[in-house]
Amino acid sequence: MRRVIIGLLTTVVLFGVTPTREKIFVVERESQSLAVIEDGLTKSHIENMHNMNHGVVKFKGDDGYLISRDGYVVKFNPVTEKKEAEYKTSKSAIGFVIGENFVAVANYDDKSVDILTRDLKPIKKIETGSKNVGIKIYKDMLIFAEMDKDKVAIFKDKNYKKGIPDFQPLKEFKVGKMPFDAMIKDNKYIVGFFLTKAFGVIDLDKLKYSEIEVTAKDNRPVLKVPHFGFWSISNDKIFIPAVGDNKVMVYDNNFKFIKNIDVQGLPVFTSLSPDKKYLAVTFSGKDFPTIQIIDTKTLKIIKSFKFKGRVLHLRWSNLYSSLYVSVNDANQLSVIDTKNWSLEREIYQVKRPSGIFIYTIKGSK
């Protein structure tokens, strides 16, 4: 596989074409750093990225952004692999979004939402009096859930596409008890709750709220809606890891129950392949070292892999037939060939890896 890639690179370079390729950034949990992997090798480490427990990386154009557990937002250049700016919004931040001309951070500790420029200069701090979660963008709106108040707030940018953003309150909704996470699907803001056996849906075009109970087999209620980062949505199905049960629950796009898929252990994270044909599932507890692959058409398990340590995250390549797996205890990234479902290689010199994030470097002529 590696020879094929190198041969392809040589051919296109001779004809003056730089191919589109991937650069992988891996959270090194205990080292306050990001490992940088390119062409199958660990190239460097970006240091001093603060508390990387649950560190999250996002890309917007040519910019990379990272949010740390202790409330720092860091801007870095994914090409040069250098830090460019940082700003501490609070003692604890839980999520962020990147607009065309702003970065918005949902703070957990100081009960606010920070609006920053793309260069991380402060614009505005929205005081909410609540832990804030589930922050999303839709058109000229900024939407987030106020965990302590059982509310979802919508702010509208009065300067949308005109200059420095000016977010002002538009509407708020009273929702289920203890909202925790959310996702955007088309024009719908879908929010999950810790203490209400349902999830809320806000139509962002009509600004209307409704609540949907999630049920499983035999019409039994789902006891807890898990973190939406663990859900996977294909063209016609929604996959949800069951909380406290050895199953992945499958629904249609109207959230009508289809079936439970029995899996090896307690599922934590599900991830769809780019073509949505396969679903990878990770586990907790004694099954931490295992991942299983599900065919999304037949809803059958087609392959299981076991690694030499805890699997904390995985990520499908958008360019190659590869699935990257962070094996935390083994200090390595494992690469699965998704054409023949075999372990292709291991990437070393990665310290206690967890989250995997891919930056695509576009080719040029």
Secondary structure as GFF3:
##gff-version 3
##sequence-region A 1 365
A	DSSP	alpha_helix	2	14	.	.	.	ID=ss1
A	DSSP	beta_strand	21	28	.	.	.	ID=ss2
A	DSSP	beta_strand	33	38	.	.	.	ID=ss3
A	DSSP	beta_strand	41	46	.	.	.	ID=ss4
A	DSSP	beta_strand	56	60	.	.	.	ID=ss5
A	DSSP	beta_strand	63	67	.	.	.	ID=ss6
A	DSSP	beta_strand	72	77	.	.	.	ID=ss7
A	DSSP	beta_strand	82	88	.	.	.	ID=ss8
A	DSSP	beta_strand	93	98	.	.	.	ID=ss9
A	DSSP	beta_strand	103	107	.	.	.	ID=ss10
A	DSSP	beta_strand	112	116	.	.	.	ID=ss11
A	DSSP	beta_strand	122	127	.	.	.	ID=ss12
A	DSSP	beta_strand	132	138	.	.	.	ID=ss13
A	DSSP	beta_strand	141	146	.	.	.	ID=ss14
A	DSSP	beta_strand	151	157	.	.	.	ID=ss15
A	DSSP	beta_strand	167	174	.	.	.	ID=ss16
A	DSSP	beta_strand	179	185	.	.	.	ID=ss17
A	DSSP	beta_strand	188	193	.	.	.	ID=ss18
A	DSSP	beta_strand	199	203	.	.	.	ID=ss19
A	DSSP	beta_strand	208	212	.	.	.	ID=ss20
A	DSSP	three_ten_helix	217	219	.	.	.	ID=ss21
A	DSSP	three_ten_helix	228	230	.	.	.	ID=ss22
A	DSSP	beta_strand	232	233	.	.	.	ID=ss23
A	DSSP	beta_strand	237	241	.	.	.	ID=ss24
A	DSSP	beta_strand	247	252	.	.	.	ID=ss25
A	DSSP	beta_strand	257	262	.	.	.	ID=ss26
A	DSSP	beta_strand	267	272	.	.	.	ID=ss27
A	DSSP	beta_strand	278	283	.	.	.	ID=ss28
A	DSSP	three_ten_helix	285	287	.	.	.	ID=ss29
A	DSSP	beta_strand	290	295	.	.	.	ID=ss30
A	DSSP	beta_strand	300	306	.	.	.	ID=ss31
A	DSSP	beta_strand	311	316	.	.	.	ID=ss32
A	DSSP	beta_strand	322	327	.	.	.	ID=ss33
A	DSSP	beta_strand	332	337	.	.	.	ID=ss34
A	DSSP	beta_strand	342	347	.	.	.	ID=ss35
A	DSSP	beta_strand	353	361	.	.	.	ID=ss36
###
